[in-house]
């Protein structure tokens, strides 16, 4: 049997960090769901608005949201079209 390069305390710390990362992702996904619902509500009211303007509306309502996160959720919901050619309405 070969010897490990890491000590037992190092392995325990690494495993705790991995476990902590999972719970953080789960919490983020739950908050994404609330944000997704709010974005879809705004997109239904303002179908011509893109993710940038929806991001501004969310900020005006007092929600601290990252523009990259806003774009990811908007794209996952199927609202984003490939460019300026075509109208894609969320629904």
ABEGO torsion letter per residue (X at the ends): XBBBABBAAAAAAAAAAAAAAAAAAAAAAAAAAAAAAAAAAAAAABAABBAAAAAAAAAAAGBBBBAAAAAAAAAAAGABBABABEBBBBX
